Amino acid sequence: MQYYTTTAATTMGSSSPPDLSKTTKLERYNSYIRRVNSTKLLVASSKLLFRVTLLVALILILFFTLNYPPLSENPKHIHTTTHNFLSSAFYGSGAAWEKHVRHSSTPRRPNGLSVLVTGAAGFVGMHCSLALKKRGDGVLGLDNFNSYYDPSLKKARQNLLTKHQIFVVQGDLNDEELLKKLFDIVPFTHILHLAAQAGVRYAMQNPISYIHSNIAGFVTLLEVAKQADPQPAIVWASSSSVYGLNTKVPFSEEDRTDQPASLYAATKKSGEEIAHTYNHIYGLSLTGLRFFTVYGPWGRPDMAYFFFTKDILQGKSINVYVTQDSKEVARDFTYIDDVVKGCLGAVDTAEKSTGSGGKKRGPAQLRVYNLGNTSPVSVVNLVSILEGLLNIKAKKHVVKMPRNGDVPFTHANVSLAYKDFGYKPTTDLSTGLRKFVKWYLSYYGIQSKVKKEIEKPNEHSDDS
């Protein structure tokens, strides 16, 4: 009531000032209440924060105690493991993890090798790992299990490796801390570097993945290897794609390789130049292997022979490419067992690196070899062989080869590899495809008359 009277008096021009004492007291009281509530909230928040911090600290201490690997007496190891906490926490750590790494890498024969195989869950990587392990060498695998093609196939390869006591670390080549950790645990004598982003056509969809894996990943691996003491000898996968637009056949290691027809080829050619640089500056022993269209059991689903088999069995039509001037496309198809022999031959003849701790002590070995079959076969003949093995007539759709980086013809001259480590391919395409189809039907559980036919002697000869 007082409020309205005051307002009215003011409106009528009264000279008496309004009574604000009660309003002021109310505002002071409200301010006091707000301060008290703020203080209580701050105290409660501080207690909660303290309890959460304490809980997190306890969890970290527990995690550190149970999982963190024991520190070595080597100061270098202490430095590396400190930097590797997050990396090793993700990929695996602790005494048990290190035990797996050491056990897998330890040779079982006198003077056996200790080999780090990158891309071990890949096609060539799995077969090479098994071959090395079978003869008594220590093998540790590394693979990132990317989704370029069905990762379940890579996991199945990993399971096969595990059965043969080969441990595969899941990690990326660009994870330098992980690589350093592995080198701290194991004094590798050799690296068989087979990890790469493969495929010519996919480069048009995802070019950055090729730079990440084939160039940056290779450099990261070489950076770690150059600091190792002793430095390992390195054998790595280049590609027949480096010959690009070369028209001189058969392809020789002395031919031009400065005209790549695809980004994939360009990254592999870059790898050869990078290898030369690290050999020259740091004394790393490096051997590059130019693979020619490798095929066989456990192969890559993105390869023509693989998806042709799948599509023929499913009754789907297949595209059979010809050149822009309607000539047949041909490839020097090389069976996996022959390639494995070439890889192991290169490993066995690789000389030791000459540097240590990143410093070159003298000239080091630098080599590059073709690993092919020396007998190009047209894609038309490839399909014909598959038709005979599957006992199904393919629905062929002949189309001009798109301008996507594929080359029309490959043919390997392997005389240098034969001279230096006795490389001699022995498997013709018909024999190799028979073994592949038998594996394919078994792996995918296909039960039909095809499976019975595949067991019969091969009546289809390869006249190419």
C-alpha positions as CSV (number, residue, x, y, z in Angstrom):
1,M,0.0,0.0,0.0
2,Q,2.9,2.3,0.8
3,Y,4.3,1.7,-2.7
4,Y,1.2,2.9,-4.5
5,T,0.8,6.0,-2.2
6,T,4.4,7.0,-2.9
7,T,4.0,6.5,-6.6
8,A,0.9,8.6,-6.6
9,A,2.5,11.4,-4.6
10,T,5.4,11.4,-7.0
11,T,3.1,11.6,-9.9
12,M,1.3,14.6,-8.5
13,G,4.6,16.4,-8.0
14,S,5.0,15.9,-4.2
15,S,8.3,17.3,-2.9
16,S,8.7,14.3,-0.4
17,P,11.4,11.7,-1.4
18,P,10.2,8.1,-1.7
19,D,10.9,5.6,1.2
20,L,13.3,3.1,-0.2
21,S,14.6,1.6,3.1
22,K,12.6,-1.6,2.9
23,T,13.5,-2.2,-0.8
24,T,17.3,-1.6,0.0
25,K,17.1,-4.0,2.9
26,L,15.4,-6.6,0.7
27,E,18.1,-6.3,-2.0
28,R,20.9,-6.6,0.6
29,Y,19.3,-9.7,2.1
30,N,18.9,-11.3,-1.4
31,S,22.5,-10.5,-2.2
32,Y,23.6,-12.2,1.1
33,I,21.6,-15.3,0.3
34,R,23.2,-15.5,-3.2
35,R,26.7,-15.2,-1.7
36,V,25.9,-18.0,0.8
37,N,24.5,-20.2,-1.9
38,S,27.5,-19.5,-4.2
39,T,29.9,-20.4,-1.4
40,K,28.1,-23.7,-0.7
41,L,28.1,-24.5,-4.4
42,L,31.8,-23.8,-4.7
43,V,32.6,-26.0,-1.6
44,A,30.5,-28.8,-3.0
45,S,32.1,-28.5,-6.5
46,S,35.6,-28.5,-4.9
47,K,34.8,-31.7,-3.0
48,L,33.4,-33.4,-6.1
49,L,36.4,-32.3,-8.2
50,F,38.8,-33.6,-5.5
51,R,37.0,-37.0,-5.4
52,V,36.9,-37.3,-9.2
53,T,40.6,-36.4,-9.4
54,L,41.5,-38.9,-6.7
55,L,39.5,-41.6,-8.5
56,V,41.2,-40.9,-11.9
57,A,44.6,-41.0,-10.2
58,L,43.9,-44.3,-8.6
59,I,42.7,-45.8,-11.9
60,L,45.9,-44.5,-13.7
61,I,48.1,-45.9,-10.9
62,L,46.3,-49.3,-11.2
63,F,46.6,-49.3,-15.0
64,F,50.3,-48.3,-14.8
65,T,51.0,-51.0,-12.2
66,L,49.3,-53.8,-14.1
67,N,50.1,-52.9,-17.7
68,Y,53.1,-50.7,-18.0
69,P,56.1,-52.6,-19.2
70,P,59.1,-52.9,-16.8
71,L,61.8,-50.4,-17.5
72,S,65.0,-51.6,-19.0
73,E,68.4,-50.7,-17.5
74,N,69.1,-49.2,-20.9
75,P,68.6,-45.4,-20.7
76,K,67.6,-45.4,-24.3
77,H,64.7,-47.8,-23.5
78,I,63.6,-45.7,-20.6
79,H,63.4,-42.7,-22.9
80,T,61.5,-44.6,-25.6
81,T,59.0,-46.2,-23.3
82,T,58.2,-42.9,-21.7
83,H,57.2,-41.5,-25.1
84,N,55.4,-44.7,-25.9
85,F,52.8,-44.7,-23.1
86,L,49.8,-43.6,-25.2
87,S,50.9,-45.6,-28.2
88,S,51.6,-48.8,-26.4
89,A,48.4,-48.4,-24.3
90,F,46.5,-48.5,-27.6
91,Y,48.3,-51.2,-29.4
92,G,49.1,-53.4,-26.4
93,S,51.7,-53.1,-23.6
94,G,52.9,-54.8,-20.5
95,A,55.2,-57.7,-19.9
96,A,52.9,-60.2,-21.6
97,W,52.8,-58.1,-24.8
98,E,56.5,-57.8,-24.9
99,K,56.9,-61.5,-24.3
100,H,54.7,-62.2,-27.4
101,V,56.9,-59.8,-29.4
102,R,60.2,-61.4,-28.3
103,H,59.0,-65.0,-28.6
104,S,57.7,-64.4,-32.1
105,S,60.9,-62.7,-33.2
106,T,63.4,-65.2,-31.8
107,P,65.0,-67.5,-34.4
108,R,64.7,-71.3,-33.8
109,R,67.7,-72.3,-35.9
110,P,71.4,-71.5,-35.6
111,N,72.3,-68.2,-37.1
112,G,68.6,-67.6,-37.9
113,L,67.3,-64.2,-38.8
114,S,65.0,-61.9,-36.9
115,V,62.7,-60.3,-39.4
116,L,60.1,-57.6,-39.0
117,V,57.5,-58.2,-41.8
118,T,55.3,-55.2,-42.5
119,G,52.0,-55.9,-44.1
120,A,52.1,-59.4,-42.5
121,A,48.3,-59.9,-42.7
122,G,48.5,-59.1,-46.4
123,F,48.7,-61.6,-49.3
124,V,52.4,-61.7,-49.9
125,G,53.2,-60.8,-46.3
126,M,51.4,-63.8,-44.8
127,H,53.0,-66.3,-47.2
128,C,56.5,-64.8,-46.6
129,S,56.0,-64.8,-42.9
130,L,55.0,-68.5,-42.9
131,A,58.0,-69.4,-45.1
132,L,60.5,-67.6,-42.9
133,K,59.0,-69.2,-39.7
134,K,59.0,-72.6,-41.3
135,R,62.7,-72.6,-41.8
136,G,63.4,-71.4,-38.3
137,D,63.7,-67.6,-38.5
138,G,62.1,-65.3,-36.0
139,V,59.2,-63.3,-37.5
140,L,57.2,-60.4,-36.1
141,G,54.3,-59.0,-38.1
142,L,53.0,-55.5,-38.3
143,D,49.7,-54.6,-40.1
144,N,47.1,-51.8,-39.8
145,F,44.2,-54.0,-41.1
146,N,42.8,-51.2,-43.1
147,S,39.5,-51.6,-45.0
148,Y,40.8,-51.2,-48.6
149,Y,39.4,-54.7,-49.0
150,D,37.5,-57.0,-46.6
151,P,39.4,-56.9,-43.3
152,S,38.0,-60.3,-42.3
153,L,40.3,-61.9,-44.9
154,K,43.2,-60.2,-43.2
155,K,42.0,-61.4,-39.8
156,A,41.8,-64.9,-41.2
157,R,45.4,-64.7,-42.4
158,Q,46.4,-63.4,-39.0
159,N,44.7,-66.4,-37.4
160,L,46.7,-68.7,-39.6
161,L,49.9,-66.9,-38.6
162,T,49.0,-67.2,-34.9
163,K,48.6,-70.9,-35.3
164,H,52.2,-71.0,-36.5
165,Q,53.3,-68.8,-33.5
166,I,53.7,-65.6,-35.5
167,F,52.6,-62.6,-33.6
168,V,51.1,-59.7,-35.6
169,V,51.1,-56.2,-34.0
170,Q,48.2,-54.1,-35.1
171,G,49.7,-50.7,-35.9
172,D,50.4,-48.1,-38.6
173,L,53.8,-47.5,-40.3
174,N,53.5,-43.8,-39.5
175,D,53.4,-44.5,-35.8
176,E,57.0,-43.8,-35.1
177,E,56.7,-44.4,-31.4
178,L,55.4,-47.8,-31.9
179,L,58.2,-48.7,-34.3
180,K,60.8,-47.4,-31.9
181,K,59.2,-49.6,-29.2
182,L,59.5,-52.7,-31.4
183,F,63.1,-51.9,-32.2
184,D,63.9,-51.4,-28.5
185,I,62.4,-54.8,-27.7
186,V,63.9,-56.7,-30.7
187,P,67.3,-56.3,-32.5
188,F,65.9,-57.1,-35.9
189,T,68.5,-58.3,-38.4
190,H,66.2,-57.7,-41.4
191,I,63.0,-55.9,-42.4
192,L,60.8,-57.3,-45.1
193,H,58.7,-54.3,-45.9
194,L,55.6,-55.4,-47.8
195,A,53.0,-53.0,-46.4
196,A,51.6,-50.6,-48.9
197,Q,48.4,-49.1,-50.3
198,A,47.9,-51.3,-53.3
199,G,45.7,-51.0,-56.4
200,V,46.0,-48.8,-59.5
201,R,42.4,-47.7,-59.9
202,Y,41.7,-46.9,-56.2
203,A,44.3,-44.1,-56.4
204,M,41.8,-42.0,-58.4
205,Q,39.4,-42.2,-55.5
206,N,41.7,-41.9,-52.5
207,P,45.1,-40.5,-53.6
208,I,46.1,-39.4,-50.1
209,S,46.1,-42.9,-48.8
210,Y,48.9,-43.8,-51.2
211,I,51.0,-40.8,-50.0
212,H,50.3,-41.8,-46.4
213,S,51.3,-45.4,-46.7
214,N,53.7,-45.7,-49.7
215,I,55.8,-42.6,-49.1
216,A,55.3,-41.2,-45.6
217,G,55.1,-44.7,-44.1
218,F,58.2,-45.8,-45.9
219,V,60.1,-42.8,-44.7
220,T,59.0,-43.3,-41.1
221,L,60.2,-46.9,-41.2
222,L,63.6,-45.8,-42.7
223,E,63.9,-43.1,-40.1
224,V,63.6,-45.6,-37.3
225,A,65.8,-48.2,-39.0
226,K,68.6,-45.7,-39.6
227,Q,68.8,-45.0,-35.8
228,A,68.9,-48.7,-34.9
229,D,72.2,-50.2,-33.7
230,P,72.8,-52.4,-35.5
231,Q,70.9,-51.2,-38.5
232,P,68.8,-54.0,-40.2
233,A,69.1,-54.9,-43.9
234,I,65.8,-53.9,-45.7
235,V,64.1,-55.8,-48.5
236,W,61.0,-54.0,-49.7
237,A,58.2,-54.3,-52.3
238,S,58.4,-52.0,-55.3
239,S,56.2,-52.8,-58.3
240,S,56.3,-53.6,-62.0
241,S,54.0,-50.5,-62.3
242,V,57.2,-48.3,-62.2
243,Y,57.8,-49.2,-65.8
244,G,54.7,-47.2,-66.7
245,L,54.5,-46.3,-70.3
246,N,57.7,-48.2,-71.2
247,T,57.2,-50.1,-74.5
248,K,60.4,-52.1,-74.6
249,V,59.8,-55.7,-73.6
250,P,60.6,-57.7,-71.7
251,F,61.0,-55.1,-68.9
252,S,64.5,-54.9,-67.6
253,E,65.8,-53.3,-64.4
254,E,67.9,-51.1,-66.7
255,D,64.9,-49.7,-68.6
256,R,63.4,-46.2,-68.0
257,T,61.1,-45.8,-65.0
258,D,60.4,-42.1,-65.2
259,Q,57.0,-42.3,-66.9
260,P,54.6,-43.6,-64.3
261,A,51.0,-44.1,-65.7
262,S,49.3,-44.0,-62.2
263,L,49.7,-42.4,-58.8
264,Y,50.3,-45.9,-57.4
265,A,53.3,-46.3,-59.8
266,A,54.5,-42.8,-58.9
267,T,54.6,-43.6,-55.2
268,K,56.5,-46.9,-55.8
269,K,59.0,-45.0,-58.1
270,S,59.3,-42.4,-55.3
271,G,60.1,-45.2,-52.9
272,E,63.0,-46.3,-55.1
273,E,64.4,-42.8,-55.1
274,I,63.9,-42.5,-51.3
275,A,65.7,-45.9,-50.9
276,H,68.6,-44.5,-52.8
277,T,68.8,-41.5,-50.6
278,Y,68.8,-43.4,-47.3
279,N,71.3,-45.8,-48.7
280,H,73.6,-43.0,-49.7
281,I,73.3,-40.9,-46.6
282,Y,72.9,-43.4,-43.8
283,G,74.4,-46.7,-45.1
284,L,71.2,-48.7,-45.0
285,S,71.2,-51.9,-47.1
286,L,68.2,-51.7,-49.4
287,T,66.8,-54.2,-51.9
288,G,63.7,-53.3,-54.0
289,L,61.6,-56.0,-55.5
290,R,59.4,-55.2,-58.5
291,F,56.4,-57.7,-58.3
292,F,54.6,-58.7,-61.5
293,T,50.8,-59.4,-60.8
294,V,51.1,-61.8,-58.0
295,Y,48.2,-64.3,-57.6
296,G,47.3,-67.4,-55.6
297,P,45.5,-68.8,-52.5
298,W,44.7,-66.1,-49.9
299,G,45.1,-63.5,-52.6
300,R,43.6,-60.0,-52.8
301,P,39.9,-59.7,-53.7
302,D,40.6,-56.5,-55.8
303,M,42.6,-58.5,-58.3
304,A,41.0,-59.6,-61.6
305,Y,41.5,-63.4,-61.2
306,F,39.8,-63.2,-57.7
307,F,36.7,-61.2,-58.6
308,F,36.4,-63.0,-61.9
309,T,36.1,-66.2,-60.0
310,K,33.5,-64.8,-57.7
311,D,31.4,-63.2,-60.4
312,I,31.5,-66.3,-62.7
313,L,30.3,-68.5,-59.8
314,Q,27.5,-66.1,-59.1
315,G,26.4,-65.9,-62.7
316,K,27.3,-62.2,-63.1
317,S,28.9,-60.7,-66.2
318,I,32.5,-59.7,-66.2
319,N,34.3,-56.9,-68.0
320,V,37.2,-58.1,-70.1
321,Y,39.3,-55.2,-71.1
322,V,41.0,-54.5,-74.4
323,T,43.3,-51.6,-75.3
324,Q,42.0,-48.4,-76.9
325,D,43.0,-49.9,-80.3
326,S,41.2,-53.2,-79.4
327,K,44.3,-55.2,-78.7
328,E,44.4,-57.8,-75.9
329,V,45.5,-56.8,-72.4
330,A,48.1,-59.2,-71.0
331,R,49.9,-59.6,-67.7
332,D,52.9,-61.5,-66.5
333,F,51.0,-63.4,-63.8
334,T,53.4,-64.7,-61.1
335,Y,52.3,-67.4,-58.6
336,I,52.7,-66.6,-54.9
337,D,55.1,-69.5,-54.2
338,D,57.6,-68.2,-56.8
339,V,57.4,-64.7,-55.4
340,V,58.0,-66.0,-51.9
341,K,61.2,-67.8,-53.1
342,G,62.3,-64.6,-54.6
343,C,61.7,-62.6,-51.4
344,L,63.6,-65.1,-49.3
345,G,66.4,-65.2,-51.8
346,A,66.7,-61.4,-51.6
347,V,66.6,-61.5,-47.8
348,D,69.3,-64.2,-47.7
349,T,71.7,-62.3,-50.1
350,A,71.1,-58.9,-48.5
351,E,74.4,-57.6,-47.1
352,K,74.5,-55.9,-43.7
353,S,73.8,-52.2,-43.4
354,T,77.0,-50.2,-42.8
355,G,75.7,-47.4,-40.5
356,S,74.7,-47.3,-36.8
357,G,72.8,-44.7,-34.8
358,G,72.1,-42.7,-38.0
359,K,75.7,-42.4,-39.1
360,K,77.1,-44.1,-42.2
361,R,80.3,-46.0,-41.8
362,G,80.9,-47.0,-45.4
363,P,79.2,-47.9,-48.8
364,A,76.1,-50.1,-48.5
365,Q,74.3,-52.5,-50.8
366,L,71.6,-51.0,-53.0
367,R,69.7,-53.3,-55.4
368,V,66.4,-53.7,-57.4
369,Y,65.0,-56.8,-59.0
370,N,62.1,-58.0,-61.2
371,L,60.1,-60.9,-59.7
372,G,57.9,-62.1,-62.5
373,N,56.9,-65.3,-64.4
374,T,58.4,-64.3,-67.8
375,S,55.3,-65.6,-69.6
376,P,52.6,-62.9,-70.2
377,V,49.1,-64.3,-70.6
378,S,46.1,-62.3,-72.0
379,V,43.1,-61.6,-69.8
380,V,41.0,-63.5,-72.4
381,N,43.1,-66.6,-71.8
382,L,42.9,-66.1,-68.0
383,V,39.1,-66.1,-68.2
384,S,39.2,-69.2,-70.4
385,I,41.3,-71.1,-67.8
386,L,38.9,-70.1,-65.1
387,E,35.9,-71.2,-67.2
388,G,37.5,-74.7,-67.5
389,L,38.3,-74.9,-63.8
390,L,34.9,-73.8,-62.6
391,N,33.0,-75.7,-65.4
392,I,31.0,-72.5,-66.0
393,K,30.8,-70.4,-69.1
394,A,31.5,-66.8,-68.2
395,K,29.2,-64.0,-69.3
396,K,31.9,-61.7,-70.9
397,H,31.5,-58.1,-71.7
398,V,34.4,-56.8,-73.8
399,V,35.1,-53.1,-73.1
400,K,37.9,-50.6,-73.8
401,M,40.3,-50.1,-71.0
402,P,39.5,-46.9,-69.2
403,R,42.2,-44.2,-68.8
404,N,42.8,-44.9,-65.1
405,G,46.5,-45.7,-65.0
406,D,46.4,-49.4,-66.0
407,V,49.0,-50.4,-68.5
408,P,48.1,-52.8,-71.4
409,F,51.1,-55.2,-71.1
410,T,53.7,-56.4,-68.6
411,H,56.6,-58.8,-69.2
412,A,59.5,-59.4,-66.8
413,N,63.1,-60.1,-67.5
414,V,64.3,-61.9,-64.4
415,S,67.8,-62.7,-65.4
416,L,69.4,-60.5,-62.8
417,A,67.4,-62.1,-59.9
418,Y,68.4,-65.5,-61.3
419,K,72.0,-64.5,-61.5
420,D,72.2,-63.1,-57.9
421,F,70.0,-65.5,-55.9
422,G,68.8,-68.2,-58.3
423,Y,65.3,-66.9,-58.8
424,K,63.5,-69.2,-61.3
425,P,59.6,-69.2,-61.5
426,T,58.2,-72.7,-62.0
427,T,54.4,-72.3,-61.9
428,D,52.4,-71.7,-65.0
429,L,49.1,-69.9,-64.9
430,S,46.9,-73.0,-65.3
431,T,48.6,-74.8,-62.4
432,G,48.5,-71.7,-60.2
433,L,44.8,-70.9,-60.9
434,R,43.9,-74.5,-60.1
435,K,45.4,-74.1,-56.6
436,F,43.7,-70.8,-56.2
437,V,40.3,-72.0,-57.2
438,K,40.6,-75.0,-54.8
439,W,41.4,-72.6,-52.0
440,Y,38.6,-70.3,-52.9
441,L,36.0,-73.0,-52.9
442,S,37.2,-74.2,-49.5
443,Y,37.6,-70.8,-47.9
444,Y,34.1,-69.6,-48.9
445,G,32.5,-73.0,-48.3
446,I,31.2,-73.5,-51.8
447,Q,29.8,-77.0,-52.3
448,S,28.9,-77.9,-55.8
449,K,30.0,-80.0,-58.8
450,V,32.8,-77.5,-59.2
451,K,34.5,-78.8,-56.1
452,K,34.5,-82.3,-57.5
453,E,35.8,-81.1,-60.9
454,I,38.7,-79.2,-59.3
455,E,40.1,-82.4,-57.9
456,K,40.4,-84.0,-61.3
457,P,43.7,-83.7,-63.3
458,N,43.9,-80.5,-65.2
459,E,43.0,-81.0,-68.9
460,H,43.4,-77.4,-69.8
461,S,47.0,-76.5,-70.8
462,D,48.4,-73.0,-70.9
463,D,49.8,-72.5,-74.4
464,S,50.8,-68.9,-73.8
